[in-house]
């Protein structure tokens, strides 16, 4: 077996290993909605949109914004514009904490909006949001795992997948599910401004997670000692994982409570908004 074939098989293994947790979460989320379960076709299309379109377009937009910001900061030198320079520490943090959450949550939200004709009850919104987010989380994790593979081989890639599967993947699913809940409120219940409010909720969740996950690096950049910075980074990583898991549990509860009035969502249930579920 040639080296090229071996590496190709390793890459295939990385994508499959990264895909499995996301699919398990997807099956579980879809199964929560028992009263009016969405057909697999729309769920799969939402997942693929998140995995392919949202991930790649987000990467392109973020790269373009960083390049434009870097050029602007060089054209207008000054410490107040240093955060625009993608080559600076401030620029890296600005990307992680502001640009990435705004861009990625916006593109994932478009995937939920694309399923608007199939959002017939409140529970449909977070289900579609989670589907898009899981697709995004899967593909992003696979890309990070490939970087890990280049550094430390297949064991490093698997380690990346394991950590991100209980953190970033759940975060992406939860944040977009929150937008989906707000979008369903605006569409099913005609709640004014719900989509915009929950978009910023999603952005806030994403930014908070990124801040926790990057805390060790942030502290080191501000001159904190390596020992304290590393310890704080480890604690913050655990906190980031806990944040993602708790957010995912909250989404599951939202779906249960809005799926059928007898399950706890009577106050939010709108029978006049229900139409026959299309099986597509």
C-alpha positions in Angstrom: 0.0 0.0 0.0 1.5 3.3 -1.1 1.9 6.3 1.2 -0.7 8.3 -0.8 -3.3 5.5 -0.3 -2.5 5.2 3.4 -3.0 9.0 3.9 -6.2 8.9 1.8 -7.6 6.1 4.1 -6.5 8.1 7.1 -8.4 11.2 5.8 -11.5 9.0 5.1 -11.3 7.6 8.6 -11.1 11.1 10.1 -14.2 12.2 8.3 -16.1 9.1 9.3 -15.0 9.3 12.9 -16.0 13.0 13.0 -19.3 12.2 11.3 -20.5 9.5 13.8 -21.1 11.7 16.9 -22.8 14.3 14.8 -25.2 11.8 13.3 -25.9 10.2 16.7 -26.8 13.7 18.0 -28.9 14.3 14.9 -30.9 11.1 15.4 -31.4 11.9 19.0 -32.6 15.5 18.4 -35.0 14.4 15.7 -36.4 11.7 18.0 -37.2 14.2 20.7 -40.0 15.6 18.5 -42.4 12.7 18.9 -45.8 14.3 18.1 -44.9 15.7 14.6 -41.5 14.2 13.7 -39.9 15.9 10.7 -39.1 13.6 7.8 -35.4 12.7 7.2 -35.2 14.5 3.8 -35.4 18.0 5.2 -33.3 17.1 8.2 -30.6 15.8 6.0 -30.7 18.8 3.7 -30.3 21.1 6.7 -27.4 19.0 7.9 -25.7 19.1 4.5 -26.2 22.9 4.2 -24.5 23.4 7.6 -21.7 21.0 6.7 -20.8 22.2 3.2 -22.3 25.6 2.4 -22.3 27.4 5.7 -18.8 26.1 6.7 -17.1 27.0 3.5 -18.8 30.3 2.9 -18.1 31.3 6.5 -14.4 30.5 6.0 -14.3 32.6 2.8 -16.1 35.6 4.4 -14.0 35.5 7.5 -10.8 35.4 5.4 -12.0 38.3 3.3 -12.9 40.4 6.4 -9.6 39.7 8.0 -7.7 40.6 4.9 -9.7 43.8 4.5 -9.2 44.7 8.2 -5.5 44.1 7.9 -5.2 46.3 4.9 -7.2 49.1 6.6 -5.2 48.9 9.8 -2.0 49.2 7.8 -3.4 52.1 5.8 -4.6 53.9 8.9 -2.0 53.1 11.6 -2.8 53.6 15.2 -3.3 51.5 18.3 -7.1 52.0 18.2 -7.2 50.1 14.9 -4.9 47.2 15.9 -7.8 44.9 16.5 -8.5 45.0 12.7 -5.1 43.6 11.9 -5.4 39.8 11.5 -1.7 39.4 12.1 -1.9 40.9 15.6 -3.0 39.3 18.8 -5.9 41.7 19.1 -6.9 40.9 15.6 -6.9 37.2 16.3 -9.1 37.7 19.4 -11.4 40.0 17.4 -11.8 37.2 14.9 -12.5 34.5 17.5 -14.8 36.5 19.7 -16.7 38.8 17.3 -16.3 38.1 13.6 -16.6 34.3 13.7 -19.8 34.3 15.9 -21.5 37.0 13.8 -20.6 35.4 10.4 -21.1 31.8 11.3 -24.4 32.2 13.2 -25.7 34.4 10.4 -24.9 31.7 7.7 -26.3 28.9 9.9 -29.4 31.0 10.5 -29.9 31.2 6.7 -30.1 27.4 6.7 -33.0 27.5 9.1 -34.7 30.2 7.1 -34.4 28.0 4.1 -36.6 25.4 5.8 -39.3 28.0 6.6 -42.1 26.2 4.7 -41.6 23.1 6.9 -41.6 25.0 10.2 -45.2 24.4 11.3 -44.9 24.3 15.1 -42.4 25.8 17.5 -40.4 22.6 18.0 -39.6 22.5 14.3 -37.4 25.6 14.6 -34.9 24.2 17.2 -34.9 20.8 15.4 -33.9 22.4 12.1 -31.4 24.8 13.9 -29.7 21.9 15.6 -29.5 20.0 12.3 -27.8 22.9 10.6 -25.5 23.4 13.6 -24.5 19.7 13.8 -23.6 19.7 10.1 -21.4 22.8 10.6 -19.9 21.3 13.8 -19.1 18.0 12.0 -17.3 19.5 9.0 -15.4 22.1 11.1 -14.3 19.3 13.5 -13.1 17.2 10.5 -11.0 20.2 9.2 -9.5 20.8 12.6 -8.8 17.0 12.9 -6.9 17.1 9.6 -4.7 19.9 11.0 -4.2 17.7 14.1 -3.3 14.8 11.8 -0.7 16.9 10.0 0.9 17.6 13.4 0.6 14.4 15.3 -0.9 11.7 13.1 -4.1 9.8 13.4 -4.0 9.7 17.3 -3.9 13.5 17.4 -6.7 13.8 14.9 -8.9 11.4 16.9 -8.2 13.4 20.1 -9.3 16.6 18.4 -12.5 14.8 17.3 -13.3 13.5 20.8 -12.8 16.8 22.5 -14.8 18.8 19.9 -17.6 16.3 19.7 -18.5 17.0 23.3 -17.9 20.8 23.0 -17.9 22.7 19.7 -20.3 20.3 17.9 -22.8 20.6 20.7 -22.3 24.4 20.9 -23.0 24.9 17.2 -26.1 22.8 17.4 -27.4 24.6 20.5 -26.7 28.2 19.3 -28.4 27.6 15.9 -31.2 25.8 17.6 -31.8 28.9 19.7 -32.1 31.0 16.6 -34.4 28.3 15.2 -36.6 28.7 18.3 -36.8 32.5 17.8 -37.5 32.1 14.1 -40.3 29.6 14.8 -41.7 32.1 17.3 -41.8 34.8 14.6 -43.2 32.5 11.9 -45.7 30.4 13.9 -46.8 32.9 16.6 -45.9 36.1 14.7 -43.8 37.4 17.6 -42.2 40.7 16.5 -38.4 40.8 16.5 -38.0 37.2 17.8 -35.7 36.2 15.0 -33.3 39.1 15.5 -33.3 38.7 19.3 -32.5 35.0 19.1 -29.9 35.6 16.5 -28.0 37.7 19.0 -28.6 35.1 21.7 -26.9 32.6 19.3 -24.0 35.0 18.7 -23.7 35.6 22.4 -23.6 31.8 23.1 -21.0 31.3 20.4 -18.8 34.2 21.6 -19.0 33.0 25.3 -18.0 29.5 24.3 -15.1 30.9 22.2 -13.9 33.1 25.1 -13.9 30.2 27.5 -12.1 27.9 25.1 -9.5 30.5 24.3 -9.1 31.9 27.9 -5.6 30.3 28.4 -4.3 31.9 25.2 -5.9 35.2 26.1 -4.3 35.2 29.6 -0.9 34.4 28.1 -1.3 37.3 25.6 -1.9 39.7 28.6 1.3 38.5 30.3 0.0 36.0 32.7 2.6 33.3 33.6 2.6 30.1 31.6 1.7 28.0 34.6 -1.3 30.1 35.7 -2.3 30.6 32.1 -2.2 26.8 31.3 -4.1 26.0 34.5 -6.8 28.6 33.8 -7.0 27.4 30.2 -7.6 23.8 31.3 -10.3 25.0 33.8 -11.9 27.2 31.1 -11.9 24.3 28.6 -13.8 22.2 31.1 -16.2 25.1 31.6 -16.6 25.5 27.9 -17.5 21.8 27.5 -20.0 22.1 30.4 -21.5 25.2 28.8 -22.0 23.4 25.5 -23.5 20.3 27.2 -25.9 22.3 29.3 -26.9 24.4 26.3 -27.7 21.2 24.4 -29.8 19.9 27.2 -31.7 23.2 27.3 -32.4 22.8 23.6 -33.7 19.2 24.1 -36.1 20.6 26.8 -37.3 23.3 24.5 -38.2 20.8 21.8 -40.0 18.6 24.3 -42.0 21.5 25.7 -43.0 22.9 22.3 -43.7 19.7 20.5 -47.2 19.0 22.0 -49.2 21.0 24.6 -49.7 18.0 27.0 -45.9 17.8 27.2 -45.6 21.3 28.7 -45.9 23.7 25.8 -49.6 24.5 26.0 -48.9 28.2 26.5 -46.8 28.4 23.3 -48.9 26.0 21.2 -50.9 27.4 18.3 -53.3 24.9 16.8 -54.3 27.3 14.1 -50.8 27.3 12.8 -50.6 23.6 12.2 -50.8 22.2 8.7 -50.3 18.6 7.5 -46.7 17.5 7.7 -45.2 17.0 4.3 -43.2 13.9 3.9 -40.3 15.0 1.8 
